[in-house]
Amino acid sequence: MTETATTQTPPYLESLEQVIVDVVAPAAVEIDQTGAFPRAALDALGAAGLLGLISATEVGGQGQAHRAAALVVERLAQECASTAMVVCMHYAGATVIEAHGPLDIRTAIAAGRHLTTLAFSEAGSRSHFWAPVSTATASNSHIQLDAHKSWATSAGQVDSYVWSSRPIAAEGASTIWLVPGNAAGLRIPAPFNGLGLRGNHSSPVTAAGVDVPTTAMLGPDGGGFDVMMGVVLPYFQLMNAAASLGAMEAATVKAAAHVAGATFQHLGQALADLPTIRAYIARMRIKTDMVRALLLDTISALESGRADTMLRVLEVKAAAGETATEVTDLAMRVCGGAAFRKEVGVERHFRDARAATVMAPTTDVLYDFIGKAVCGMPLF
Ligand SMILES: Cc1cc2nc3c(=O)[nH]c(=O)nc-3n(C[C@H](O)[C@H](O)[C@H](O)COP(=O)(O)OP(=O)(O)OC[C@H]3O[C@@H](n4cnc5c(N)ncnc54)[C@H](O)[C@@H]3O)c2cc1C
């Protein structure tokens, strides 16, 4: 297991390891090939208490927070990035439900009986998730939701969506809703067929006259922006960075093993005997360890309320996402044609790692936010 911030392995990582050995790792290649949803892994993670990792102990959860969520997602991503992303988006939705949702759903999440996700991105506002154009209309003490959501991880597989819309009446950019996964009027117009994360089922979801009670509102009308930035963003940024870290950790380890074992018989040498190859491996190790250090520092900043927490939270996903594309690209290079022909297993991590750059907040939007923060300008 990868070294973590703590010297002793926390119990949740021990139970995760069993699920990884029994279910996640054996299924990873097939999930990538077929695009199948990792249902068996989610069932096992639920039974091991890991879907309730960040649920409060009062509702039966493990009462953990950002550090645990990031470490679990990283370890999953080393083996199966699709499973890691499904769990990442589950925790991102679960934290909103923990803060504003009903007791029965919180209890079901804690017990591992309820999978959720975020449905923020829309066809109209694209990656600018903080500005939904979809609507919530009040009628007869009920709410009607109409939307063209462009991406929702685990689409069609979840028990609920944590959903954004324009406010009903209040000022503000958005309102957040809890929408049952089987609500009448929800439709998935196209299956997911992605370059990477192939089992994460990130399809579009449309809503035509979806009826929810007013009690489905998570937080105040018009308060969606605060939920997105205050509750979701720190979790999402850390977990997405952790997923990138998992991909580069796995690629670095696999590449090092390959170059140590692959030989030029006519020279009596391994690939690793070439200084060029060793230098690339060294760069991969350094970049991976730098990202790990930044991730752990960001978690520490958050836990201790350090003044630079928001800057670190913005930085960590951009740094990890971009570095993961570089490290997995180097893995492809040093493993040569064997990697191209999928013999080494690094090509899956190379494809999986590409998603972080365009998952919102995208790297380029983060560069803009970070630049503004550093120059003392308002972010929005
Ligand atoms: C695997 C995967 C899973 C996903 N899961 C979810 C999910 O569960 N829930 C959810 O809500 N969404 C999800 N998304 C959607 C994601 O968060 C983004 O909204 C989506 O990837 C944006 O794609 P787009 O084509 O709309 O990008 P566009 O908005 O068209 O962006 C295109 C390019 O323009 C750049 N750009 C845009 N605005 C700016 C700006 N202001 N400054 C500089 N550059 C800019 C972007 O960085 C990008 O490079 C997922 C996406 C992926 C790939």
The ligand as an SDF file (V2000), in Angstrom:
LIG
                    3D

 53 58  0  0  0  0  0  0  0  0999 V2000
  -15.1680   11.6340  -16.8650 C   0  0  0  0  0  0  0  0  0  0  0  0
  -15.9860   12.8200  -16.5250 C   0  0  0  0  0  0  0  0  0  0  0  0
  -16.8830   12.7500  -15.4720 C   0  0  0  0  0  0  0  0  0  0  0  0
  -17.6980   13.8380  -15.1790 C   0  0  0  0  0  0  0  0  0  0  0  0
  -18.5830   13.7430  -14.1440 N   0  0  0  0  0  0  0  0  0  0  0  0
  -19.3850   14.7960  -13.8360 C   0  0  0  0  0  0  0  0  0  0  0  0
  -20.3410   14.7130  -12.7700 C   0  0  0  0  0  0  0  0  0  0  0  0
  -20.4510   13.6930  -12.0830 O   0  0  0  0  0  0  0  0  0  0  0  0
  -21.1330   15.7820  -12.5220 N   0  0  0  0  0  0  0  0  0  0  0  0
  -21.0300   16.9320  -13.2460 C   0  0  0  0  0  0  0  0  0  0  0  0
  -21.7730   17.8720  -12.9530 O   0  0  0  0  0  0  0  0  0  0  0  0
  -20.1420   17.0490  -14.2720 N   0  0  0  0  0  0  0  0  0  0  0  0
  -19.3230   15.9980  -14.5570 C   0  0  0  0  0  0  0  0  0  0  0  0
  -18.4140   16.1040  -15.6010 N   0  0  0  0  0  0  0  0  0  0  0  0
  -18.4050   17.3300  -16.4180 C   0  0  0  0  0  0  0  0  0  0  0  0
  -17.1980   18.2120  -16.1410 C   0  0  0  0  0  0  0  0  0  0  0  0
  -17.2060   18.6820  -14.8200 O   0  0  0  0  0  0  0  0  0  0  0  0
  -17.1920   19.3890  -17.1170 C   0  0  0  0  0  0  0  0  0  0  0  0
  -18.3460   20.1310  -16.9870 O   0  0  0  0  0  0  0  0  0  0  0  0
  -17.0750   18.9440  -18.5510 C   0  0  0  0  0  0  0  0  0  0  0  0
  -16.0080   18.0330  -18.6850 O   0  0  0  0  0  0  0  0  0  0  0  0
  -16.8430   20.1520  -19.4330 C   0  0  0  0  0  0  0  0  0  0  0  0
  -16.8680   19.7250  -20.7740 O   0  0  0  0  0  0  0  0  0  0  0  0
  -17.3010   20.7860  -21.9130 P   0  0  0  0  0  0  0  0  0  0  0  0
  -17.1400   20.0890  -23.2010 O   0  0  0  0  0  0  0  0  0  0  0  0
  -18.6300   21.3380  -21.5710 O   0  0  0  0  0  0  0  0  0  0  0  0
  -16.1520   21.8880  -21.6910 O   0  0  0  0  0  0  0  0  0  0  0  0
  -16.1570   23.3880  -22.1750 P   0  0  0  0  0  0  0  0  0  0  0  0
  -16.8040   24.2520  -21.1350 O   0  0  0  0  0  0  0  0  0  0  0  0
  -16.6710   23.4750  -23.5690 O   0  0  0  0  0  0  0  0  0  0  0  0
  -14.5930   23.7220  -22.1390 O   0  0  0  0  0  0  0  0  0  0  0  0
  -13.7360   23.5930  -23.2890 C   0  0  0  0  0  0  0  0  0  0  0  0
  -12.3860   24.1910  -22.9450 C   0  0  0  0  0  0  0  0  0  0  0  0
  -12.5570   25.5880  -22.6450 O   0  0  0  0  0  0  0  0  0  0  0  0
  -11.8780   25.8910  -21.4400 C   0  0  0  0  0  0  0  0  0  0  0  0
  -12.5420   26.9980  -20.7320 N   0  0  0  0  0  0  0  0  0  0  0  0
  -13.8610   27.1110  -20.4490 C   0  0  0  0  0  0  0  0  0  0  0  0
  -14.0750   28.2430  -19.7460 N   0  0  0  0  0  0  0  0  0  0  0  0
  -12.8960   28.8360  -19.5700 C   0  0  0  0  0  0  0  0  0  0  0  0
  -12.4630   30.0380  -18.9500 C   0  0  0  0  0  0  0  0  0  0  0  0
  -13.3130   30.8380  -18.3230 N   0  0  0  0  0  0  0  0  0  0  0  0
  -11.1460   30.3230  -18.9680 N   0  0  0  0  0  0  0  0  0  0  0  0
  -10.2570   29.5140  -19.6170 C   0  0  0  0  0  0  0  0  0  0  0  0
  -10.6050   28.3880  -20.2430 N   0  0  0  0  0  0  0  0  0  0  0  0
  -11.9030   28.0470  -20.2190 C   0  0  0  0  0  0  0  0  0  0  0  0
  -11.9390   24.6060  -20.6370 C   0  0  0  0  0  0  0  0  0  0  0  0
  -10.9150   24.5690  -19.6550 O   0  0  0  0  0  0  0  0  0  0  0  0
  -11.7450   23.5600  -21.7130 C   0  0  0  0  0  0  0  0  0  0  0  0
  -10.3780   23.3540  -21.9150 O   0  0  0  0  0  0  0  0  0  0  0  0
  -17.5860   15.0280  -15.9130 C   0  0  0  0  0  0  0  0  0  0  0  0
  -16.6590   15.0990  -16.9680 C   0  0  0  0  0  0  0  0  0  0  0  0
  -15.8610   14.0110  -17.2680 C   0  0  0  0  0  0  0  0  0  0  0  0
  -14.8800   14.1260  -18.3870 C   0  0  0  0  0  0  0  0  0  0  0  0
  1  2  1  0
  2  3  1  0
  2 52  2  0
  3  4  2  0
  4  5  1  0
  4 50  1  0
  5  6  2  0
  6  7  1  0
  6 13  1  0
  7  8  2  0
  7  9  1  0
  9 10  1  0
 10 11  2  0
 10 12  1  0
 12 13  2  0
 13 14  1  0
 14 15  1  0
 14 50  1  0
 15 16  1  0
 16 17  1  0
 16 18  1  0
 18 19  1  0
 18 20  1  0
 20 21  1  0
 20 22  1  0
 22 23  1  0
 23 24  1  0
 24 25  2  0
 24 26  1  0
 24 27  1  0
 27 28  1  0
 28 29  2  0
 28 30  1  0
 28 31  1  0
 31 32  1  0
 32 33  1  0
 33 34  1  0
 33 48  1  0
 34 35  1  0
 35 36  1  0
 35 46  1  0
 36 37  1  0
 36 45  1  0
 37 38  2  0
 38 39  1  0
 39 40  1  0
 39 45  2  0
 40 41  1  0
 40 42  2  0
 42 43  1  0
 43 44  2  0
 44 45  1  0
 46 47  1  0
 46 48  1  0
 48 49  1  0
 50 51  2  0
 51 52  1  0
 52 53  1  0
M  END
$$$$
